[in-house]
Amino acid sequence: MKKIKISHVFTAFRHLAFTERLSDLLDRLATLDSGFIVDGDFNAKGDSNGLDSRTADVITRHALRQHVRSLTHREGNVLDLIITQDDDTPRGQLISAVAV
């Protein structure tokens, strides 16, 4: 059975250092001998796609997959994320609904 590490993220206030800390966390998780899931309230108020472009860039640079595709905030943003390694992603339906 494959081990999976789960990290839960919560940030009440968004600031530029958050994406640097997220990148550092993802760098550390990538060195583990296991899969990982990062989830939580990223408070990443976004652009027209609903996700903050800096957060999206960190996810892309680490070759990860963000699974939440619908808005999770009443004002039209994707604040709550579930991130996995793309190569370990199940091909079935992982997330059915996320709402706040």
Summary of the structure (lengths in Angstrom):
residues: 100
radius of gyration: 13.2
end to end distance: 33.1
largest distance: 41.0
contacts: 254
relative contact order: 0.20
helix: 27%
strand: 25%
